[in-house]
Amino acid sequence: MTITTSRYIHGDSTCGRGDTRFEPKPPPRIWQATESPFRGYQPLPTDGYARSSVNTAIVIDNGASLLRAGWSFDKAPRVSFPTIVARYRDRKINKTVSYVGFNAFADATTRGQIRNAFEPGSSVVGNWDVMEGLLDYTFASLGISGQDGGVGRPIVMTEPIANLGYSRKTMTELLFECYSAPSVAYGIDALFSYKFNKGRSGLIISSSHTGTHLIPVLDSKPIMSNVTRLNWGGYQGAEYLLKLIKLKYPNFQGKLTDYQAEEMAREHCYISQDFDREMNTFLDWSGLEERDHIVQYPFTEQVIVEKSEEELARIVERKREGGRRLQEQAAKMRLEKLIQKEQTLDYYKDLQQRLVNQTKKEIKRLLDDDEFRDEAQLEKTIQELEKSIRKARNKDVGGPDNPEEEVEPTFPLLEVPDESLDEAGIKEKRHQRLMKSGYEARVRAKVEKELEKARVADEERIDNERRENDLSNWLGERRAARQTLLQRIKERDRLKADLGNRKSLASQMRMKTLANLASDQPGKKRRRGGDDDNFGANDDDWGIYRTVAIGDQSDDEEEEDLGAGLKNVEAQLLKYDPSFNENNTLEAQNDWTQSLVHAFLRGPRPFDPESQQEAYQIHLNVERIRVPEVVFQPSIAGLDQAGIVDIAADITNHGLAKPADRERVLKNIFLTGGNTMFKGFEERLKTELRGVLPMEIPIDVQKASNPVLDAWRGAAQWAAGDESKGGFVTREEYLEKGPEYMKEHSLGNATSF
């Protein structure tokens, strides 16, 4: 079935033995992968336009992740959606359709046409067609019909610090020319958030979707010349997490999306208070089941229908009946073959009787009719048939199968000179010579086997005596033998790895050997018949092929099974050495299910490669602290910048000349932005700052009441107050002074620092 329900599910617990990694563990908590955030039809809050007046401002927090909009009298934004648009030509209705925000995730077609208004990883608008679609949807969602040719209300919009002049100019043109806005004002989102939380002097650390900014503020006025940017935010963190997951699971079959990576970072990551120590111990088996978070992607598991006991009994009975039928058929076939062999034996014996008192010519004719060379072959065939029939009868009646001793054959023609034999006799003599060689080889092999058996038994007896008389020295020798075997196995594996590298010494020696095989004198042209090639005359010459195939090893090393020898030595140590246990064996040490790699990839529980559910799981462990750590240590993600602690220390120590200003700033370190919502962010920042700043300076870190929404709330509060009147650029000023004209205020960008 395909799992698409509940936020997390519980799996089966696993039990083990011995080590803590085998102890019974609680059922794993499994988080479901976030589906596409399509929300379907949402009623639009259109009542705000009726409540508004010509002085009520439309407040837009134009974030790179989400666009939030509402009226200046609202307590929270009325609409919030991603800054994306999917636009394509629908062939069914022959019209161009647009899906904005969450509606762009409606189906696969719309998801494939998604375009973002901002440049990837930045807060700069790069696609103005998409931006216009977002504004159209925003004003329509607020109930603005535009029947009079424009929105008819002032607009307050957030923008990033040090926004590009071209970007602001184009946005101003769009708002005045396309929407006929009566007036427009811009402000910095972090300063709006700080203003909403009643801040006057302090250090703002705004870590949002596309970057992190540190802004010192004195008496409600930002010191723009000391503002510092770190190119790391929620977007970069999600991208970094996605890269780590793809490196971790290169063959993962599920589809990983940027939105899912953002959700995983938001839900599972946290700030470590001691990153180096926790990183070193994160994959320890003790407590790993709590630290390892499992994200389950949709999968289709093969459904196995369970059978009742009656059905299982019927299946077993059918298998038994089928086995009995097969046995009966096999017995019938054996009986038929036995009868056939007996008939053949009777025929050959009758033929042997008929050969008696026959002439040589008649004997040859009778033998040729049955394809026999001579009477000796006929006699041999009769003996083989008798032996086969006797063996088959013993098998059928269940008697013992006693192999008969091989009768020493005779070879009479070997003593007869070739001059006394005709052509057929010489051929038979040659055949008997080959038969004699084979018989003698079998006898020698049998004798060598008996001698080897006796030698092994004698070595075992001597070894047992030594073990009984001097156990400590015997164990020392076994340990030394084990270390030697381990070293040889390591050398063998290293050599195999070197042969795979064409630049290694082993590979170069192999190629040199091949070149020497091709020609002993590569610079000299060989003449036909003029070069005596005696390769192979010496048996040692053939060892070169073994060297070419596997490297420079001796015959004894090649023939010896290192693995079997190591297992034998380890079995002896397990039996007689109390300090040597199963965990010390090479097999246990190489068991990847007990290794650090397994803990990293699959957590503290066994992995079943046949399970589709486990194949579609992602285990987040070290990534949970590695991804958010980048704002403190950018170098771990390859970012050549200082962390926020070093930046904050530099701003306070070198950017603020007066000690009183430095103390006022450090008394109120303000955190805002979605990327500061990781658990432990405040505590870690305060601890790190205490380590780089003087002890006598008090440090206080506080977070915005809502790091995500306070920027919009601050902009709405500012737009509804009297202090905003001097920050708006009216339509008349726009027509007179151009789109580049802007008015400075305490919460916006400045034309000069």
Secondary structure, 3 states (H helix, E strand, C coil): CECCCCCEEECCCCCCCCCHHHCCCCCCEEEECCCCCCCCCCCCCCHHHHHCCCCCCEEEEECCCEEEEEECCCCCCCEEEECEEEEEEECCCCEEEEEEHHHHHCCHHHHHCEEECECCCCCCECCHHHHHHHHHHHHHHCCCCCCCCCCCCCEEEEECCCCCHHHHHHHHHHHHHHCCCCEEEEEEHHHHHHHHCCCCCEEEEEECCCCEEEEEEECCEECHHHCEEECCCHHHHHHHHHHHHHHHCCCCCCCCCHHHHHHHHHHHCECCCCHHHHHHHCCCCCCHHHHCEEEECCCECCCCCCCCHHHHHHHHHHHHHHHHHHHHHHHHHHHHHHHHHHHHHHHHHHHHHHCCCCCHHHHHHHHHHCCCCCHHHHHHHHHHHHHHHHHHHHHHHCCCCCCCCCCCCCCHHHHCCHHHCCHHHHHHHHHHHHHHHHHHHHHHHHHHHHHHHHHHHHHHHHHHHHHHHCHHHHHHHHHHHHHHHHHHHHHHHHHHHHHCCCCCHHHHHHHHHHHHHHCCCCCCCCCCCCCCCCCCCCHHHHHHHHHHHHCCCCHHHHHCCHHHHHHHHHHHHHHHCCCCCHHHCHHHHCCHHHCHHHHHHHCCCCCCCCCHHHHCEEEECCHHHHCHHHHCCHHHHCCCCCCHHHHHHHHHHHHCCCHHHHHHHHCCEEEECHHHCCECHHHHHHHHHHHHCCCCCCCCEEECCCCCCHHHHHHHHHHHCHHHHHHCEEHHHHHHHCCCCCCCCCCCCCCCC
